[in-house]
Amino acid sequence: MIERSNQGGEQRRLEQHTPTKHNKTMENNELIGLVAGTLTTVSFVPQVLKTWKSRSAKDISLGMFLMFSLGVALWLIYGIGISSMPVILANAITLVLAIGIILMKVTFK
């Protein structure tokens, strides 16, 4: 610990920041969250591309994608509430892709 005096001459202890097992676990969890979010988000890209290229969304369930999008929107709100960048990024991008599929579903009849 380092001791410092303030303007009144009082001594205060300042703890040095040292990496702990808890900090490493948090970093690992953040990395796992980013990888998981990336994989689940990227998994939507082939469906979006296939639907766009074929101009057909007849086999896509509108009800499923509406409920899914609502769930993703709630996860996004949750991620913002807990300030979790992996949750925010993954769900924001997934929501855009899911809404894209919904728009193609109602457009490509």
Buried (B, 14 or more C-beta within 10 A) or exposed (E): EEEEEEEEEEEEEEEEEEEEEEEEEEEEEEEEBBEEBBEEBEEBEEBBEEBBEEEBBEEBEEEEBBEBBEBBBEBBEEBEEEEBEBBBBBBBBBBBBBBBBBEBBEEBE
